[in-house]
Amino acid sequence: MKKNILTGIRPTGNLHLGHYFGASRNWIKLQDNPEYDFHLEIADVQALTDHFDDPSKVRENVYELAMDLLSIGLDPKKVHLFIQSQIPEIAELTVFYSNLVTMARLYRNPTVKTEIKQKKALFGNEGESVTYGFVGYPVSQAADITAFNGELIPVGEDQLPLIEQCREIVRKFNSIYGDLLKEPEPLLSSTPRIKGLDGSEKMGKSLGNAIYLKDSEEEISKKIMNAITDPNKIKKDDPANPHICMVYYYHQLIQNPNLETVCEECKKGHRGCVQCKKELIQKMNEFLDPIREKRKYYENHQEEVEKILKEGTESARATAKETMKKVREAMKINY
């Protein structure tokens, strides 16, 4: 019997290399495994925790994100790609689960604590105005997972506290209403976080240090020419340390076949930073060209994207309805 995989991504912007190498590339591999039934959620409701004042932007990002996912090879015949807000059973489960967890427990969740801290760092005093929706999204995530009987959840290590929160909610529910829900297991990614062009430990839209899969050749060129290199390399012929250079880091990331040459020439001072950046620009564009070409197809066939999302959501909702029926029967509120 197939195991259910559930993962999701918030439509807060286009996919960048951090998303691709950190998670979505692995999803393409998982979809080809015949042992899995794969549900992939575009979590637009969760995206509203940051964009509630501009829901139209979230809606636009749903389609942008869908095109990105299809462009990297997501196969709608193998994956149930669906929109979170179109599954009302998730919202209903979220309400039920909210009675099973305290606010104190949510505030103790390490992932929530970290994200609140980041929000305050970015927005200053405005970061103090943290909403229940922001703090309570682990409850919504538990509803996402259990609505589709999620057994394996692809995550990075930083997301493990959210999976444990879900497991706690499942155990609490089962202790009250009977052994109905499955405790999910994390499917850990071995890929570390992808660094930004500025050397930051994380690539992100808010940090302005990301290369997006849809970036044009001109945008790629501008971004890479501003990437951080070894600060001790003052002149073109100075030897440098490639291992602290973000240009070399990205040569490694996209597996430049000339990587060994790049490294040795950099160490010996036989390669200037401008030359190295220009080579990376060329290789990066070669890497992104097939993705951009496929994306252009979907940009010109929006109706196909809409159809894929509609069919994926209908399929996902059929599963959620069945789960909700069992939950209501267990809680004896199935009028």
Secondary structure, DSSP 8 states (H G I E B T S, - for coil): --EEEEEEE--SS--BHHHIIIIIHHHHHHTT-TTEEEEEEE-HHHHHHHHTT-HHHHHHHHHHHHHHHHHTT--TTTEEEEEGGG-HHHHHHHHHHHTTS-HHHHHH-HHHHHHHHHHHHHHGGGGG---HHHHTHHHHHHHHHHHTT--EEEE-GGGHHHHHHHHHHHHHHHHHH-S-S---EEEE--------TTS-SS--TTTT---BTT--HHHHHHHHHT----TT--STTS---GGG-HHHHHHHHTT-TTHHHHHHHHHHT-S-HHHHHHHHHHHHHHHHHHHHHHHHHHHT-HHHHHHHHHHHHHHHHHHHHHHHHHHHHHHT---
